[in-house]
Amino acid sequence: MKFTDGFWMLRDGVEALYAQEAYEIEAGEHSLTVVAPTKVISGRGDTLNRPVLTVSLDSPLEGVIRVRATHHEGVRAQRGFELASEAGVGTVERTEDGATLTSGGLTARVSAGAPWRLDFERGGEIVTSSGPKSLGYFTVDGVPYVREQLALGVGELIYGLGERFGPVVKNGQSIDVWNADGGTSSEQAYKNVPFHLSSRGYGVLVNHPGLVSYEVGSEAVERVQFSVEGESLEYLVIDGPTPKAVLDRYTALAGRPASVPAWSYGLWLSTSFTTDYDEATVTSFIDGMAERELPLSVFHFDCFWMHEFQWSDFEWDPRTFPDPEGMLARLHERDLRVCVWINPYIAQRSALFEEGRAAGYLVTKPNGDVWQWDMWQAGMALVDFTNPDATAWFQSKLRGLLAQGVDAFKTDFGERIPLEVEYFDGTSAERMHNLYTQLYNRAVFEVLEEERGAGDAVVFARSATVGGQALPVHWGGDSTSSYESMAETLRGGLSLAYSGFAFWSHDIGGFEGTPDAGVFKRWTAFGLLSSHSRFHGSESYRVPWAFDDGTEEPGQSAVEVTREFTRLKLRLMPYLLAAGAEASAAGTPVLRPMLLEFPDDPAVVHLDRQYMLGGDLLIAPVFSATGEVEFYLPEGTWTNWFTGEAVEGGRWRRERHGFDTLPLYVREGAVIPFGARDDRPDYDYLDGLELRVFPGSGSRTVTVVTPEGRRETFTVHREGGEVRLVGADARVTIVGDTLGS
């Protein structure tokens, strides 16, 4: 939201009051409170009729400093995000010219007097600051807002703010953090997170679940601006100093990514959205995958497993699935897991509508009527997850499905949340708009954990906000079936990774429309080199043989491409599960922007057409019909996974690929644990384990954990061109011509 008209003037209808000085600084044991008048006080008369901002600083966790700026403190307290906090963190010191609050390696320095200045320092150097005319209280046509601007240094780049489909660098963009069902080709996003990460190695979280409006070097090109409606604004500055360290602290604050089961990393196949299907159709898909030796781990039933006009009633449509328990048992006999589509809306024709209305479980208008509309399903209502009894009621319906044999839920929707409503716990509708998805997904995830056990719970969610990373997995939403949409999908995933989300998927081939064979095959390679992989579409089936006509060159058919990349992913499972464990321990995403692994390489800061899968595999999806792809290799020796050729990095490369390969390069010094099986993701990784040792020098230790929790650590020593293995039994394969640097 823009308040100014150029550098000097305000927009029509805008009135502005800025924090002008730190007039009084009160030092507590672990906190600071600053009185910041909106005029420099030169005499007693200046204190009359003069609004002030009260700025408080404290530290909830080491390396994190919280700032709260308030105009009128008598406003009813509003709900924020659920954040971790420890008592007694932070050291306060009075100085000659103000005061400091230090937490870990981060110091907030308040300068006494005028002009207003709040600096955030690391090692004596300022990383960002709030200076003159940065912190302010505004009214826009009488509506109050609090705004902060933090300095944006020369060359400093900003990332994150949730899933965004434009350039991954946010500089120059105006962004409203507001969940919306807008597809992947617009400024709207399903997963909005008011957290940004700076290339200078710090992050900022705005603790406001409602609308947060950002101007990232746009309204004021020297500053990152964020504003919220109301009388107060709270934000937290999170120290690094590396981008990985920022995500470590951020996820410690806002929630660590939960571990997801090994079986969920395998290939998921869907019925698609509006296609016709029944058990015979499902069986034909599964038989077709088996006949073509295409490993399948999860089968997903999209929304028409329920009777139309009755979503969500959590009842199988008896016309197409007369024996759901028997069908689910038959699928389990084929060693498949089962996922079913749900959403938080209750259609008027569902039997649950009257049940929920009578019990007071549905969101209501201020006059007490149940809120309803006809979008999506006729007479649709909304479950009120702020009501514990409503949450338990909703969860009871899911328990019935789990008892039948369902293993996971696709938690669709959760973005179109109304404003003209009231909630059971009194949370304002504006605050609940983005937060609703967190309550919805948590209700589902908790049921899965309770019924299936921690570590075996997984959802397939579309919407999210702060904290959503603790409830994996999330997918990229409704893309179109084109190379351009494939690229924007990756940008969304990278942006989400910068926002603390560790596990991510997308609709292979695109959702809207039907892809041509080239798009489908290129997207298949990309999708199977993501943390989670799902074939899904809108009006057409996504079985690979539907994209072949028999004229393909050997190795180039959709069936063959699917087979080879699925098998590759399954053999990489020891490596991928270790990356997932790192995500759960430290918040480092499985699919990583290049900056996370190479923070000192200025060439990677804008890259959004390639990524690291774990710490050692670099992948550049092919986004062209010609097979041409341009990508960057950082410094070091990189090895082509498919050919074993070693090439020197620190430069751009241009390659042309058939459908059966793409740029997949292994980092210098890597030791990749490679499993022995390519038919399933959940096997004993230690049985027949191969360690692929790539060119480099020194030693590397890797830990392999099986799905059952067995753990073995291996250390590979490179000495004088020889390799020595310390650890349990494993085959060692030397890849490349030389091991020395």
N, C-alpha and C positions, 0 to 999 in steps of 0.2 A: 504494500500500500504506500503510495507516494503522498507526502504531505506538502512538499515544497514546489515552487515554480521557479526552477533554476536555483542558483546559489544564494540569492539574496531574498527572494520573495516567497510567500506562502500561497498555496492554492486557495481558490475561492471557498469560503465556508470554514477555513481552518484557522484555529487560534493555537498558539504555541507558547509554552512556558518551559524554559530549560533550567536544569541544575546549573547554577552559576558558581557556586563555591562550596567547599566543605567548611561550614560555619562552626559546627561543633563535632568533635569526634569522641565518642564514648567507647572506651576499651574494656571489654569483658575478659574473662579468663581465656575463652576460645573464640571470641567474636568481636566484631566492631559494629557500631551503629553511628551513622553519619547523618547530621541534619544538613540538607542541601537546599537552601532557599533559591527561589527563582529570580532573585535579584541580589547583586552584591550588597551586603549590609554595611553601610558606611556610618550609620547612626541609628539611634533607637527608633526614630520615626520610620525607618525603612522596614522594620519588623511588622508594621501595621498593614493589614489588608494584603498580606504577602503569602501566597501559597508556598509550601515547601514540599520537597520530596524527602522521605526518610529512606535511607539506604542502609541495609543491614548486610553484613558479610559473615559467613561462617564456613565450616568445612565438614561435610557429611562423611567423607572418606579421604584417606591420604591421597594427595595429588589432585584433589577436587575442591574448588572454592565456589561457594554459592553466593549469589548476589540477589537481593530482593529490593526493588524500588517501589515505594508506595506513596500515593497521594493521600487519599482518605482511607484511614485504617478501620473505619467502622463498617465497611461493606462486609456482608456475610462471606465467610471463608468459602472458597470454591475448591472443588476436587482437583488435585494434581495427579501426576503419574505416581505409581508405586515404586519408590526408589529406596535403595539400601542406605543405611545411616549408622554411624558409630558415634558414641559419645566421646567427648574429650579429645577431638582431633583438631589440630591447628594450634599454632603458637602466635600470640599477639605481642607486638613490641611497639612502644611509643618512640617516635623519632623527633628530631628537632623540627622537621617540616611536615609532620603528620603521623601516620601510624601504618604498620604492616600486619598482615595476617599471612603466615606461612604454613603450607601443608605439603609435606613431601618436598619435591623440588620446585614447587610453584609458590610464588609470593604475590599477594595483592597489596599494592601500595597506594594509600590514599594521601594525596597532598593537601595539607591544610590551606585554608583561604582560597583566594581566587587566582586563576580560573579553575573551574572544576576539572579534576584529573584523577582517574583511577587506572593505574597501570598493573598489568599482569606480567611478572618477570620470571625468568628461569636463568639461574646462574648469573644474575646481575644484568641480564639483557632483557629488554622489553619484547614480549612476543605479540602482545596486542594491548589496546588501551581504550578507555572511554574518555574523550577529551571535551573541549568546549563545544556546546550545542550538539552533543551526542545523546545524552540522557535527557528525555523530555516528557512532558505531559501535554497532550494535545486534545482539543475537541474539534470534531468534524461535524458541522451542522448540529452541534449540541451533544454529540456522542463522544464519550471519553476514551482516550487511548493512552497507553504508556509505550514509549519507543526508546530503544537503545541502539547505538551505533558503535561497533568495535572497529578499530583501525585495521585497514587492509594494506599490508606492506607492498613495496615494489616487488613484483614477481610472485607474490603470494597467491595461491590458488585455493579455491573452496570446493569441497566435495560433499556428497551425502544428501540430506534432506529427504531421505526415503527413496522410493522407486520413482525415477524420473527418466523419461525416454529421449530427451534431448541430449546435447553434449554433456559428457560426464563432469566436465569442469563447469561450475555454476556461476563463475564470474560473468557479470553483465545480465544476469537473469532476474526476473521478478517472479517469485514463487509463493503461492498460497498453500500452506499446509492444511489441506482440507480433503478428506477422502471422497472420491467420486468414481463412478462406474463409467469411465470415459475411453476404454480401450487403451492401446499402446501408441497411438499416433497423435496425441494432443498434449497440452500442458497439464491435463488432469492425470491423477495417479490413484491407484488403489491403496497404496501403502505410503502414508505420509508420516514422516518422522522429523520433528523439529530439532534435529541434531545435525550440525555440520562439522566437518573435519578439515583442518587447514594443512596445507603442505608444510607449514612451519612446525608441525608436530604438536598441535593442541586441538581440542574439540570444544564445542559449545552446545549445550542442551538447554532449550527453553522449556521450562516445566509448566506447560499450558496445553492441556489435551484438546482445546478447541482450535479456533482459527488463529494461526500465527502467520503473519504476512512478512515475507522476506524481500529485501532489495539488496542483491549481492553485487556490490560495486556498480549499481544501476542508478538509483536516485542520487546517491553520493558515491562517486566512483572510487573514493579513497576509503570506503567503509562498507562493512557488512551490517545491514540494518535489519532489525526484527521488531515487530510491534504487535500488541494485542489490545483488544477492546477491554475496557474496565479501568480500575483504579490502581492496579499493581501489575508488576512484571517480575518474574523470577527466572534467572538463568544460572547455569553452572558452567564454569570454565574447567576443562579437564586436561591435565598435563599428559605429555607423552614421555620422552621427547620424540619418539618415532611414531608414525601412523599406527603401527601394530600396537604399540604401548597405549596409545589413546583408546583403541578399541578394547584393549584389555581392561582398562579402567572404566570405560563407558559401560561395558557389559557387566562388570562387577557392580556398577551402580544401578543399571536398569534391567538386569537379568541375563544370565548366561544362556547360550543356546543349549537346549536339552539334547542329550544323546538320542539318536534315532537308530532303529534296528538295522542290522546288516541287510535283511531281506528287502528293505525299502529302497536300497540303492539299485536294485535290479530294474529290468524294463517293465513299465506299466503300460497296459493296453486298455483303451476305453471303448465303450459303445458309441462314443460321440454324442453330441448334444440332442439334436432333434431327429435323428435317424430312427427307423423302425427296427425293433429288435425284440427277441424273446429268448428263451433258453436255447432253442435250436440255433439261432443266430450266434449267440455267445459260444456255444459248443463248436460251431463251424469255424469261428475265429481261432479258438484255442487249438482245435485239430489242425487248422492250416498252419499255425505257428509251429506245432510239433512236427508236422510232416516236412516242413522246410528247415528244420533244425534251427529255429529261432528261439533262443532261451527267453522264457517269459516268467516273471515273478509275481506280478499283481494284475488282477483284472478289475477294472473299474466300471461300475454301473452308473451312468449319468442320470439326470433327473427323471426320465420317463420310466424308471423302475417303479415309481409311484403313479397312481391314477391322475390324469390331467385334471386341473382345477382343484386338486386336493393337496397340493404341496404346502407345507410339509406335514404329512400325517404319519410318516414312518411306517407305512403299510405297503407291502408289495402289491402291485396291481394284479389281481387274481386272473385277469383275462390273459396276461402274458406270462405270469409266474405263479401258477397254481400251487406249486410245491417248493416254496423258497428254502425251507430247511433241507429238503432232499437235494436241491440244486447246489446249495452252499456246501453240503457234505461231498457232493460229487466233485466240486471244484477243489476242495481241500484234498481229496484223494489224488488229484493230479498235481499236488504239491504247489498249489497257487494260494496266495492271499487274496482277500476280497475287500474292495473299497466301494462305498456307496456315497452318492451325492446327497447333501442336505443343505438347507439354509435356515436362517432364524425367523423366517416369515411363516405365518399360519394363514392359509387361504380360508375364505368364508365357508366353502363346502367341506373343508376338513372337519372331522368329528372333534378335533382338538380345539377348534375355534370356540365353540360354546363352552367346552370344558375350561379353557383358559380364561374366557371372559367371566364366567361365573365365579372363578377363584380369584380374579383380580391379577392375573399373570400377564396381561397384555398392556402395552404402552397406551396411555390414554391422553386425550385432549384436556385442556384446562377445565372444560365443562363436565368432565367425567366420562364422555363418550370414548369408546375404543377408537383409536386412530386407525383409519383404513384408507386404502386407495386401490385402484385397479391396474396399476403397473405390475408387471411380472405375473401375478395371479389375481384373479377377480376377488375383490373384497379383502385384500391382503392386510393382515395385522402383524404386529411386531412383538416378540417376546421381550419382557422387561427383565433383563439380567441383573438389574440393581436390586431386585427382589430375590432374596435367597430361596424362598419357597418356589418362585417361578423357575429359578435355575435348577433346583432339584427336580421339579416336574419335567422340565425339558430333558434333563439327564436321564430320568427314568425311562423315557421313550428310547433313548439311545442304548440303554442297557438291554432292552428287549432285543434290539438288533444284534448286539454283541452276543447275546445268548443263542441267537439263531446261527451264528457263525461268521458275522461280519468282523473284519479285522481292522479297518481304518475308515475314516470319514473324510470326504472332500467337503470342507466347510466353505461353500461358495457365498458370494455376496457379503453383506455387512457394511456396504458403503453408502447406500441411499437411505440415510437415517434422518427422519424429519426433525424440524425445528419447532413446530407449533404443538409441542407435546410436553407432558410432565412425567417425571420418573418417580418410582416408588421411594427412592432414598433422597429425593430432593435435588439431585444433581441437575444443573441447568442443561437444557437441550443443546446449547452451543458447546458446552464442555463434553457432552456425551456423544456428539456426532462422530468424532474420530475415536473416542475411547470405547464406543460400543463394540467394535470388532475385537478388542482385547478381552472383554468380558465374555463374548460369544465363543471365541476360539479357546479361551481358558476353560470354559465350562465343558467343552467337548474333549479337550486334551486331558483334563483331570479324570473324566470317566474312563478314557482309554488307559491311563496310568493305573487307576484303581482296578480295572477289570483285567488288563493284560500285563500289568507290572511296569514299573519305571524302566525305561530303556527299550521297551517294546511298543511304546505309544508313538503314533505319527498321524498328523493331519495333513491334508493337502489344501492349504488356505490361500485365498486370493487377497483379502484385505488385512491391513495391519497398521499398527502405530508403535510408539515406544513400548517396549516389553514384548512385542510380538515375536522377537527372535528367540524367546524362551519356549515358543510353541511351534516348532517346525513340523512340516516343511511348507514353504510358500512358493507359489508359481506365478508366472509373469502376466497372466490375464489374457484378454482377448486381442490377440495380434491378427494381422492379415497374412495371407499366404504368399508372401513375396520376399525377395532378398532384402529390400529396404526394411520390412517389418522384422525380419530376422536380426538385422543389425540394431534396430531400435530396441528389440527385446534384450539383446546383450547389454546395451547401454543401461537399460532399466535394472538388470541384474548386477552390474558393476556399481551403480549408484546405491542399490540396496545393500551391497556388501560393505560399502563405505559407511553405511548406517547401522552396522552391527549385526546384520543378518547373515548367518553362516551357511544355511542350506537353501538351495534354490533350484527351481525347475521352470519349464515353459512348455507350451504346446508344440511338439515337434511337427513341423510342416505348416504351422500357423493355424489359427482357429477359424477365422472367417474365410469363406470361399474354399476352394480345393486347389492345392498347390500343383504346379506342373512337376514332372518327375525330377527335374534338376533341383528345384527348391526343396522338395521332400528329401532327396538324398543328401544334399548339403546340410539341411537342418538336422537330419538323423545323426550325422557325424558330430555336429555341435551338441545336440541333445544328449548323446551318449557319452560325451566328455564334459558333462555338467554333474553336479552332485547327485541330482535325481532326474530321471528320464521317463517321459510319458508321451505316448502317441494319443492325440486327442484333436477333435475338430468339431465343427458346427453341424453342417448338413450332410457330410459324407464320411464314410468309414475311413479309418487310417491304417488298415492292414497293409503291409508293404507290397504284397503282390498286386494290389490294386493300381500300383504305379508302374508296373512293368507290362510291356507288350510283346516280349520275346525277341526283340531286335537288338538288345543291349550287348555290348562287347563283354567278353569274360571279365568277371569281377566288378562290373559296373551297374548291375541291376539293383533295384531297391532292396530286394530280398538279400542279395549278397552283401550289400553295404550294411544293412541292418545286422546280418549275421556276424560280420567281421568286427564291427564296432561294439556290438553287445558282448561278444566273446572277449574282446580287448578289455572292456570295462570290468567284466567279471574276474579276469585274471589280475587286474589292478586293485582288486578289493582290499588286500592287505595294506596297500598304500592309501587308498581312499578312506578306509575305516580309521587309520591313524590320523589322517587329516581331520576327520570328523571329531576324533577325540581331542585334538588340539583346539578345534573350534569350541568345544564344550568347556575346555579348561581355561582358555585365554581369549575367546571371542574372535579368533582369527578365522575368517570365512574359508570354506573349502575352495570356492571359486573366487580368486583374488585379483583385484586390480593390480597392475604392474607396480604401482607406487608402493604397495605394502611390502613387496620383496626387494625393491630397488629404490629406496627413498633418497639416495644420493645421486641418482642418475637423472639429470634434467631432461633427458630425451623421453622419459616415460610419462611425464606429468599429464599430458593430454591424451594418452592412448586409450581408446575405447573400442577398438576392433580386435583386441587380443586380451589374453588373461593368463594367469597362472592357475593351474589346477593342483592344489597343494603347493608345497614350496619348491618343487623341482621340475614340474612339467609345464612348458609354455605351449599355448594353443592359440592358433589364429584361424578362426572359422573362415570358410570361403563364402563370400557374399556376392559372387558374380556367376553368370551363366557360362563364361569362358573358362572358369577354373583358375583365373589369375587372382593372386592375393599378395598384398604388400604388408610387411610386418617388420618389427624391430627386434633385434637380439641385443640385450645389454652386454657389457664387457664380459669376456670369458670364453671358454671353449664350450660350444653347444653341440649336442649329438642328435642327428635326425633319428627319431625312433624307428622309422620304417626301413631306412637304408643303412644305419650305423655310421653314416658319414659325419665326421667332426668338422665343424666350421667355426671360425672366429667371430665373436660378437662385437659389440660396439658400433654396429652399422645396421642399415636397413637392407632387407632382402625382398626380392620379387620372385615368386615361383608360380608355376602352373601345375595344377593337380587334377588327376582324375577323381572320380567319386569315391574311390576306395582309400584315399589318403587325404591329408591336409597338413599344414605345418604343425608338427608335434615335435618339439625339441626338448631335450633333457639338459638340465643345468650341469655345469661343470662340477665334478666331485660327487654327483648324486649316487646313491645306492638305492635302487628301487626294489622293494619286496614284491615279487611277482608270484601269484598263486598258481596252483597246478590245475585248477578246474575252471572251465569256461561254460558250464551249464547252469550255474546258480550263484547267487552272491553270498549265501550263508553256508560256508563250508569250513573245514578245518584248514586254515591258511598255513599251518605249520607242516602239514602233511604234503611232502613234495615241494616245499617252498624253494623258490629260486631267487637269489639276490643278484640283480643286474648292476654291475659296477661300471660306472662311466668315467671317462678320462678326468683326471684331477690328481691332486697330491694330498698327503696327510691322511687323517683317519675320519671315519664317519660311523656313528652309532645309530642304528635304527631299532625300533621296538615294534614287534608284531603282536597284536592282540586278536585272538580269535573271537567269533561271535559269542562263544560260551564263556569268554573271559580269561582264557589261558594266555599267558604273556611270556614272550621270549625276547631277549635283547641280543643283538648281534653287533659286533664292532669289526669293521673292515679297515685294516691298516694297509696303506700303500707305502712301500719302502723300496727304493731303487728299482722301480719298474715292476715290482712283484706285489702280489696281493696276499694278505694273510687274514684269515677269518678267525675271530674269537667269538664263541657262542655255541649254541646248539647246532644240530645238523641242518645244513642247507646247501643247495647247489649254488656255486658261484659262477656267474657268466660274466666274462670281461667283454665289454662293448667298446668298440673303437680300437684304433691302432696302437695308441700309447696310453699309459696311465700317468706318466709324469706331466708336470705342468709345462 
